[in-house]
Amino acid sequence: MPKAYWITTYHSISNIDKVNAYAKLAGPAVEACGGQYLARGIPQAVYENALAERTVLSVFPSLEAAIKAHDSPGYGKALEALSNGAIREIRIIEGVE
């Protein structure tokens, strides 16, 4: 079964305190479903139409585990804490192997 990758890209951050509150709750929710953070922070290089904003890359044992993490009550609480503190997008994709 291929692994899955959860990629979060921030377009803008308007309230860093809300982002920090979100991060404290999101980490345990992600880890509870087998997720592990591989990279997070500001990119050192961006190309084409990319923004130099916070990016987070996580890996999960399966696509189902990644979706379960996102849809979990714990992650829902993290999203409530984030509220309107940032504009971002999440993409969950299955690995090639």
N, CA, C and O atoms as a MOPAC input file, in Angstrom:
PM7 MOZYME 1SCF
protein

 N      0.84800 1    -1.18000 1     0.00000 1
 C      0.00000 1     0.00000 1     0.00000 1
 C      0.89100 1     1.24100 1     0.00000 1
 O      1.76600 1     1.37000 1     0.85700 1
 N      0.68100 1     2.15000 1    -0.94600 1
 C      1.51400 1     3.35400 1    -0.99300 1
 C      1.23300 1     4.31300 1     0.15600 1
 O      0.12000 1     4.38300 1     0.67700 1
 N      2.24500 1     5.02800 1     0.52300 1
 C      2.08700 1     6.07600 1     1.52700 1
 C      1.30700 1     7.23900 1     0.92000 1
 O      1.11400 1     7.31000 1    -0.29400 1
 N      0.86700 1     8.14100 1     1.78000 1
 C      0.18800 1     9.34800 1     1.32100 1
 C      0.90700 1    10.56300 1     1.90100 1
 O      1.49500 1    10.50600 1     2.98100 1
 N      0.84300 1    11.63700 1     1.17200 1
 C      1.50700 1    12.88000 1     1.57600 1
 C      0.47800 1    13.99400 1     1.68500 1
 O     -0.37600 1    14.16500 1     0.81500 1
 N      0.57900 1    14.74000 1     2.76100 1
 C     -0.31800 1    15.85100 1     3.04700 1
 C      0.53500 1    17.10600 1     2.92100 1
 O      1.49200 1    17.30000 1     3.67000 1
 N      0.17700 1    17.94900 1     1.96900 1
 C      0.94300 1    19.16200 1     1.69700 1
 C      0.06600 1    20.36500 1     2.01900 1
 O     -1.00900 1    20.53100 1     1.44300 1
 N      0.52400 1    21.19000 1     2.93000 1
 C     -0.19100 1    22.41100 1     3.28800 1
 C      0.64500 1    23.59700 1     2.83900 1
 O      1.81300 1    23.72500 1     3.20800 1
 N      0.03800 1    24.45800 1     2.04300 1
 C      0.72000 1    25.67900 1     1.62400 1
 C     -0.09700 1    26.87500 1     2.08900 1
 O     -1.30800 1    26.94600 1     1.87900 1
 N      0.57600 1    27.78300 1     2.70800 1
 C     -0.06100 1    29.00300 1     3.20400 1
 C      0.04200 1    30.07400 1     2.13700 1
 O      1.10400 1    30.27500 1     1.54800 1
 N     -1.05500 1    30.75700 1     1.89000 1
 C     -1.05400 1    31.89300 1     0.97400 1
 C     -0.75900 1    33.17900 1     1.74200 1
 O     -0.07500 1    34.07500 1     1.24700 1
 N     -1.29400 1    33.25000 1     2.97000 1
 C     -1.00400 1    34.40100 1     3.83400 1
 C     -1.34000 1    34.03200 1     5.26700 1
 O     -2.18800 1    33.18000 1     5.53100 1
 N     -0.65300 1    34.69500 1     6.18400 1
 C     -0.90100 1    34.52500 1     7.61800 1
 C     -1.24700 1    35.89800 1     8.17000 1
 O     -0.46000 1    36.83900 1     8.07000 1
 N     -2.44600 1    35.99900 1     8.76000 1
 C     -2.87500 1    37.28200 1     9.32100 1
 C     -2.80900 1    37.31200 1    10.84800 1
 O     -2.83300 1    38.38300 1    11.45400 1
 N     -2.72600 1    36.12600 1    11.46800 1
 C     -2.68700 1    36.07100 1    12.92900 1
 C     -1.81100 1    34.89700 1    13.34400 1
 O     -2.27100 1    33.75600 1    13.37700 1
 N     -0.54900 1    35.17600 1    13.66100 1
 C      0.39700 1    34.11800 1    14.00700 1
 C     -0.00400 1    33.40600 1    15.29700 1
 O      0.29800 1    32.22400 1    15.45800 1
 N     -0.67200 1    34.09200 1    16.21300 1
 C     -1.10800 1    33.44200 1    17.44700 1
 C     -2.11800 1    32.33100 1    17.14200 1
 O     -2.08400 1    31.27500 1    17.77300 1
 N     -3.00700 1    32.56200 1    16.18800 1
 C     -3.96300 1    31.52700 1    15.79000 1
 C     -3.25600 1    30.37300 1    15.09000 1
 O     -3.62900 1    29.21500 1    15.27700 1
 N     -2.25700 1    30.67400 1    14.30000 1
 C     -1.48500 1    29.62300 1    13.64200 1
 C     -0.77100 1    28.77400 1    14.68700 1
 O     -0.75000 1    27.54700 1    14.58000 1
 N     -0.19400 1    29.40600 1    15.68100 1
 C      0.49300 1    28.67100 1    16.74800 1
 C     -0.47700 1    27.80800 1    17.55700 1
 O     -0.14800 1    26.67900 1    17.91900 1
 N     -1.67000 1    28.33500 1    17.84000 1
 C     -2.68600 1    27.55900 1    18.56400 1
 C     -3.12600 1    26.34900 1    17.73500 1
 O     -3.31000 1    25.25300 1    18.26300 1
 N     -3.28900 1    26.57000 1    16.43100 1
 C     -3.62500 1    25.48600 1    15.51700 1
 C     -2.54400 1    24.40500 1    15.55200 1
 O     -2.85700 1    23.22000 1    15.66400 1
 N     -1.29000 1    24.80300 1    15.45900 1
 C     -0.17800 1    23.85300 1    15.39300 1
 C     -0.11600 1    22.97000 1    16.63800 1
 O      0.18700 1    21.78100 1    16.54000 1
 N     -0.40000 1    23.53900 1    17.79800 1
 C     -0.37300 1    22.75100 1    19.03700 1
 C     -1.42400 1    21.64800 1    19.03100 1
 O     -1.20300 1    20.57800 1    19.59700 1
 N     -2.55600 1    21.89900 1    18.40100 1
 C     -3.63200 1    20.90500 1    18.33800 1
 C     -3.49700 1    19.98400 1    17.13100 1
 O     -3.85100 1    18.80700 1    17.21100 1
 N     -2.99800 1    20.49600 1    16.02600 1
 C     -2.90600 1    19.70600 1    14.79900 1
 C     -1.87900 1    18.58200 1    14.92600 1
 O     -2.11400 1    17.46800 1    14.45900 1
 N     -0.75100 1    18.87100 1    15.55300 1
 C      0.30700 1    17.86100 1    15.68500 1
 C     -0.18300 1    16.55500 1    16.28400 1
 O      0.00600 1    15.50100 1    15.67600 1
 N     -0.80700 1    16.58700 1    17.45700 1
 C     -1.30500 1    15.33700 1    18.04300 1
 C     -2.37000 1    14.64400 1    17.19000 1
 O     -2.42100 1    13.41500 1    17.15100 1
 N     -3.21500 1    15.41200 1    16.51000 1
 C     -4.24800 1    14.80900 1    15.65500 1
 C     -3.61200 1    14.09700 1    14.46400 1
 O     -4.04300 1    13.00600 1    14.09100 1
 N     -2.61200 1    14.69600 1    13.87900 1
 C     -1.89900 1    14.09200 1    12.75300 1
 C     -1.16900 1    12.83300 1    13.21800 1
 O     -1.26500 1    11.78700 1    12.57700 1
 N     -0.45100 1    12.93100 1    14.31300 1
 C      0.32700 1    11.80400 1    14.82300 1
 C     -0.55700 1    10.64800 1    15.28100 1
 O     -0.14800 1     9.49000 1    15.19000 1
 N     -1.75800 1    10.94000 1    15.77100 1
 C     -2.68200 1     9.89100 1    16.20900 1
 C     -3.11700 1     8.98900 1    15.06400 1
 O     -3.53600 1     7.85400 1    15.29400 1
 N     -3.02400 1     9.47700 1    13.84300 1
 C     -3.40000 1     8.68800 1    12.66200 1
 C     -2.17400 1     8.17700 1    11.90900 1
 O     -2.27300 1     7.76800 1    10.75200 1
 N     -1.03800 1     8.20300 1    12.56300 1
 C      0.18500 1     7.67900 1    11.95400 1
 C      0.96200 1     8.68400 1    11.13500 1
 O      1.93400 1     8.31900 1    10.47400 1
 N      0.55500 1     9.94500 1    11.16400 1
 C      1.24300 1    10.97400 1    10.38900 1
 C      2.54500 1    11.40100 1    11.03300 1
 O      2.70500 1    11.36400 1    12.25300 1
 N      3.46500 1    11.80500 1    10.18600 1
 C      4.76500 1    12.28500 1    10.65000 1
 C      5.13800 1    13.50700 1     9.82300 1
 O      5.00700 1    13.49300 1     8.59900 1
 N      5.59800 1    14.55400 1    10.47700 1
 C      6.03500 1    15.75200 1     9.76800 1
 C      7.40500 1    15.51300 1     9.14600 1
 O      8.33300 1    15.06200 1     9.81600 1
 N      7.51900 1    15.81800 1     7.87100 1
 C      8.79400 1    15.68300 1     7.17400 1
 C      9.49200 1    17.02400 1     7.00400 1
 O     10.71900 1    17.10200 1     7.06800 1
 N      8.71100 1    18.07800 1     6.78800 1
 C      9.28100 1    19.41800 1     6.59800 1
 C      8.22300 1    20.44800 1     6.94200 1
 O      7.03800 1    20.23900 1     6.68100 1
 N      8.64500 1    21.55300 1     7.52400 1
 C      7.73700 1    22.67300 1     7.77000 1
 C      8.55700 1    23.93300 1     7.96700 1
 O      9.59700 1    23.93600 1     8.62600 1
 N      8.04800 1    25.00700 1     7.36900 1
 C      8.73100 1    26.28300 1     7.48700 1
 C      8.56700 1    27.10200 1     6.21300 1
 O      7.70300 1    26.82800 1     5.38000 1
 N      9.41500 1    28.10700 1     6.08500 1
 C      9.40700 1    28.99100 1     4.92200 1
 C     10.33900 1    28.39100 1     3.86800 1
 O     11.47100 1    28.03500 1     4.19400 1
 N      9.89400 1    28.26700 1     2.61100 1
 C     10.75600 1    27.69700 1     1.57600 1
 C     12.02300 1    28.52800 1     1.36400 1
 O     11.99900 1    29.75400 1     1.47300 1
 N     13.11200 1    27.85300 1     1.06500 1
 C     14.36500 1    28.54600 1     0.78000 1
 C     14.43200 1    28.99600 1    -0.67700 1
 O     15.22100 1    29.87500 1    -1.02400 1
 N     13.60700 1    28.39600 1    -1.52200 1
 C     13.54500 1    28.79500 1    -2.93300 1
 C     12.12900 1    28.52800 1    -3.42700 1
 O     11.52000 1    27.52000 1    -3.06800 1
 N     11.61300 1    29.42400 1    -4.24300 1
 C     10.29100 1    29.24200 1    -4.85800 1
 C     10.41200 1    29.56000 1    -6.34100 1
 O     11.23100 1    30.38500 1    -6.74700 1
 N      9.58300 1    28.89400 1    -7.14900 1
 C      9.64700 1    29.07100 1    -8.59300 1
 C      8.25200 1    29.22800 1    -9.16300 1
 O      7.25000 1    28.89600 1    -8.53100 1
 N      8.22600 1    29.74300 1   -10.36900 1
 C      7.00400 1    29.95900 1   -11.13100 1
 C      6.08100 1    30.88300 1   -10.34800 1
 O      6.49600 1    31.99700 1   -10.02800 1
 N      4.87500 1    30.49400 1   -10.02700 1
 C      3.93300 1    31.37600 1    -9.33200 1
 C      3.85800 1    31.10900 1    -7.83100 1
 O      2.89100 1    31.51200 1    -7.18400 1
 N      4.85300 1    30.44500 1    -7.27200 1
 C      4.82900 1    30.06200 1    -5.86400 1
 C      5.03900 1    31.26700 1    -4.94100 1
 O      5.67400 1    32.25500 1    -5.31000 1
 N      4.49200 1    31.15500 1    -3.75000 1
 C      4.66400 1    32.16400 1    -2.71000 1
 C      5.67900 1    31.66300 1    -1.68900 1
 O      5.72700 1    30.47000 1    -1.38800 1
 N      6.46800 1    32.55300 1    -1.17000 1
 C      7.43900 1    32.19700 1    -0.13400 1
 C      6.76000 1    32.28600 1     1.23300 1
 O      7.13800 1    33.10500 1     2.07000 1
 N      5.76800 1    31.44500 1     1.44600 1
 C      5.03200 1    31.37200 1     2.70700 1
 C      5.20300 1    29.98500 1     3.31300 1
 O      5.70400 1    29.06500 1     2.66700 1
 N      4.78800 1    29.85800 1     4.53500 1
 C      4.89900 1    28.60900 1     5.27500 1
 C      4.34900 1    27.42900 1     4.46000 1
 O      3.29200 1    27.52400 1     3.83700 1
 N      5.09000 1    26.32700 1     4.48300 1
 C      4.70100 1    25.09400 1     3.81600 1
 C      4.96300 1    23.94500 1     4.78300 1
 O      5.96500 1    23.93700 1     5.49700 1
 N      4.04900 1    22.97300 1     4.79700 1
 C      4.19400 1    21.81600 1     5.68300 1
 C      4.00100 1    20.55100 1     4.85500 1
 O      3.05200 1    20.45100 1     4.07700 1
 N      4.90200 1    19.58700 1     5.02500 1
 C      4.81300 1    18.30300 1     4.34800 1
 C      4.77500 1    17.19900 1     5.39900 1
 O      5.65900 1    17.10600 1     6.25000 1
 N      3.73800 1    16.36400 1     5.32800 1
 C      3.58800 1    15.24000 1     6.25200 1
 C      3.42000 1    13.96300 1     5.45600 1
 O      2.94800 1    13.98700 1     4.31900 1
 N      3.80700 1    12.84400 1     6.05500 1
 C      3.62500 1    11.54100 1     5.42500 1
 C      2.74300 1    10.68200 1     6.32400 1
 O      2.81600 1    10.75700 1     7.55100 1
 N      1.90900 1     9.86500 1     5.68400 1
 C      1.00700 1     8.95600 1     6.38500 1
 C      1.19000 1     7.55500 1     5.81100 1
 O      1.62600 1     7.40800 1     4.67000 1
 N      0.86200 1     6.52600 1     6.58900 1
 C      1.01300 1     5.16200 1     6.08700 1
 C      0.09100 1     4.83000 1     4.91200 1
 O      0.36200 1     3.88900 1     4.16600 1
 N     -0.98800 1     5.58400 1     4.74000 1
 C     -1.93200 1     5.31700 1     3.64700 1
 C     -2.77200 1     6.55700 1     3.37100 1
 O     -2.82100 1     7.48500 1     4.17800 1
 N     -3.42700 1     6.55400 1     2.22800 1
 C     -4.35300 1     7.62700 1     1.88500 1
 C     -5.49700 1     7.68300 1     2.89500 1
 O     -5.92000 1     8.76300 1     3.30800 1
 N     -5.98600 1     6.52200 1     3.28500 1
 C     -7.09000 1     6.46400 1     4.24700 1
 C     -6.69900 1     7.09400 1     5.58200 1
 O     -7.50200 1     7.79600 1     6.19700 1
 N     -5.46500 1     6.84300 1     6.03200 1
 C     -5.00300 1     7.41200 1     7.30400 1
 C     -4.91400 1     8.93300 1     7.22500 1
 O     -5.26200 1     9.62200 1     8.18400 1
 N     -4.45400 1     9.46000 1     6.10100 1
 C     -4.34200 1    10.91500 1     5.94300 1
 C     -5.71800 1    11.57000 1     5.95900 1
 O     -5.91200 1    12.59800 1     6.60700 1
 N     -6.66600 1    10.97800 1     5.25200 1
 C     -8.02200 1    11.53200 1     5.22600 1
 C     -8.67400 1    11.40400 1     6.59600 1
 O     -9.38800 1    12.30700 1     7.03300 1
 N     -8.43300 1    10.29100 1     7.27100 1
 C     -8.97600 1    10.10300 1     8.62600 1
 C     -8.43900 1    11.17900 1     9.57200 1
 O     -9.18200 1    11.70500 1    10.40000 1
 N     -7.15900 1    11.50200 1     9.44900 1
 C     -6.57300 1    12.55200 1    10.29000 1
 C     -7.24700 1    13.88500 1    10.02900 1
 O     -7.61300 1    14.59700 1    10.96400 1
 N     -7.40900 1    14.22200 1     8.76200 1
 C     -8.02800 1    15.50500 1     8.42600 1
 C     -9.46000 1    15.59300 1     8.93400 1
 O     -9.89300 1    16.64700 1     9.40000 1
 N    -10.19200 1    14.49600 1     8.84600 1
 C    -11.60600 1    14.49500 1     9.21800 1
 C    -11.84700 1    14.18600 1    10.69500 1
 O    -12.99800 1    14.08600 1    11.12200 1
 N    -10.78600 1    14.03400 1    11.47400 1
 C    -10.91700 1    13.66000 1    12.88900 1
 C    -11.40200 1    14.83100 1    13.74600 1
 O    -11.20100 1    15.99300 1    13.39400 1
 N    -12.04100 1    14.51300 1    14.87200 1
 C    -12.46000 1    15.57700 1    15.79600 1
 C    -11.27800 1    16.40700 1    16.31100 1
 O    -11.40400 1    17.61900 1    16.48800 1
 N    -10.14600 1    15.76600 1    16.54800 1
 C     -8.97800 1    16.49900 1    17.03700 1
 C     -8.49100 1    17.52500 1    16.04100 1
 O     -8.14000 1    18.64200 1    16.42100 1
 N     -8.46300 1    17.15900 1    14.76300 1
 C     -8.04100 1    18.10800 1    13.74800 1
 C     -9.09800 1    19.19200 1    13.55100 1
 O     -8.77400 1    20.33800 1    13.24300 1
 N    -10.36400 1    18.81800 1    13.73100 1
 C    -11.43600 1    19.81200 1    13.66500 1
 C    -11.23900 1    20.90900 1    14.70700 1
 O    -11.49000 1    22.08400 1    14.43800 1
 N    -10.78900 1    20.51500 1    15.89700 1
 C    -10.51100 1    21.51100 1    16.94500 1
 C     -9.34100 1    22.41200 1    16.54000 1
 O     -9.33000 1    23.60600 1    16.83900 1
 N     -8.36900 1    21.82500 1    15.86400 1
 C     -7.23700 1    22.62200 1    15.38700 1
 C     -7.71100 1    23.65100 1    14.36400 1
 O     -7.27700 1    24.80300 1    14.39000 1
 N     -8.59800 1    23.23500 1    13.46700 1
 C     -9.13300 1    24.16800 1    12.47400 1
 C     -9.94800 1    25.27700 1    13.12700 1
 O     -9.91300 1    26.42200 1    12.67500 1
 N    -10.67600 1    24.94700 1    14.17900 1
 C    -11.41800 1    25.98400 1    14.91500 1
 C    -10.46000 1    26.99800 1    15.51900 1
 O    -10.72800 1    28.20000 1    15.50000 1
 N     -9.34400 1    26.51600 1    16.05700 1
 C     -8.35000 1    27.42300 1    16.65000 1
 C     -7.71900 1    28.31600 1    15.58100 1
 O     -7.43600 1    29.48700 1    15.83700 1
 N     -7.50200 1    27.77400 1    14.40100 1
 C     -6.91800 1    28.55500 1    13.30600 1
 C     -7.89300 1    29.61900 1    12.83600 1
 O     -7.50100 1    30.75700 1    12.57800 1
 N     -9.16100 1    29.25300 1    12.72300 1
 C    -10.21900 1    30.17700 1    12.32600 1
 C     -9.80300 1    30.95600 1    11.07700 1
 O     -9.49500 1    30.35900 1    10.04500 1
 N     -9.79500 1    32.25500 1    11.16800 1
 C     -9.43300 1    33.10500 1    10.03600 1
 C     -8.00100 1    33.63800 1    10.15200 1
 O     -7.68200 1    34.70000 1     9.61800 1
 N     -7.15100 1    32.89700 1    10.84900 1
 C     -5.77500 1    33.34500 1    11.07300 1
 C     -4.84900 1    33.17000 1     9.89200 1
 O     -3.73900 1    33.70300 1     9.88300 1
 N     -5.30800 1    32.40900 1     8.87300 1
 C     -4.46400 1    32.18700 1     7.70000 1
 C     -5.33100 1    31.76100 1     6.52000 1
 O     -6.41100 1    31.19600 1     6.68400 1
 N     -4.82900 1    32.04700 1     5.34500 1
 C     -5.42300 1    31.52300 1     4.11400 1
 C     -4.43200 1    30.49100 1     3.60000 1
 O     -3.25200 1    30.78900 1     3.41500 1
 N     -4.91700 1    29.27700 1     3.36900 1
 C     -4.01800 1    28.19700 1     2.97300 1
 C     -4.78800 1    27.14600 1     2.21700 1
 O     -6.01000 1    27.22200 1     2.09500 1
 N     -4.07200 1    26.16900 1     1.71100 1
 C     -4.71400 1    25.04000 1     1.05500 1
 C     -4.00500 1    23.76100 1     1.47700 1
 O     -2.82100 1    23.75500 1     1.81200 1
 N     -4.76800 1    22.68800 1     1.44800 1
 C     -4.23900 1    21.36900 1     1.79300 1
 C     -4.46800 1    20.45300 1     0.60400 1
 O     -5.54500 1    20.43900 1     0.00800 1
 N     -3.44600 1    19.69400 1     0.27300 1
 C     -3.55400 1    18.66700 1    -0.77200 1
 C     -3.07000 1    17.36400 1    -0.17200 1
 O     -2.00100 1    17.31400 1     0.43600 1
 N     -3.84400 1    16.32200 1    -0.33900 1
 C     -3.45700 1    14.99000 1     0.10200 1
 C     -3.32100 1    14.14400 1    -1.15900 1
 O     -4.26400 1    14.00200 1    -1.93700 1
 N     -2.12400 1    13.58400 1    -1.34200 1
 C     -1.87700 1    12.76900 1    -2.53100 1
 C     -1.24800 1    11.44300 1    -2.13300 1
 O     -0.54600 1    11.34300 1    -1.12700 1
 N     -1.51400 1    10.43800 1    -2.94100 1
 C     -0.94900 1     9.12600 1    -2.71600 1
 C      0.44300 1     9.07100 1    -3.34400 1
 O      0.67300 1     9.62800 1    -4.41700 1
 N      1.36200 1     8.39500 1    -2.66500 1
 C      2.70200 1     8.22700 1    -3.19200 1
 C      2.73400 1     7.30600 1    -4.39700 1
 O      1.77000 1     6.58200 1    -4.64400 1
 N      3.80600 1     7.31800 1    -5.13800 1
 C      3.90200 1     6.49500 1    -6.33100 1
 C      4.26300 1     5.04500 1    -5.99500 1
 O      4.07900 1     4.16500 1    -6.83600 1
 N      4.75700 1     4.78300 1    -4.82700 1
 C      5.08800 1     3.42000 1    -4.42200 1
 C      4.47400 1     3.10400 1    -3.08200 1
 O      4.64300 1     1.99700 1    -2.57100 1

